[in-house]
């Protein structure tokens, strides 16, 4: 009878140790995930700030040195007769 009780205790101890290991692994994975998410948020914010600063600099540069707008040239259609001439 003592052997049966010992066997049950050993099994219970093994299950307890397994649960502790799984919990530790889960906590580690969660910590890694949260760390990566935080790093991604920080990087995204930094890149957004850089993009906004560049867009603002581009707007200022455009205001100081506006690019001349291209004039549209009329394109004659093939087969169209010039004014004053009859086909």
ABEGO torsion letter per residue (X at the ends): XAAAAAAAAAAAAAAAAAAAAAAAAAAAAAAAAAAAAAAAAAAAAAAAAAAAAAAAAAAAAAAABBBBBBBBBBBBBBGBBBBGBBX
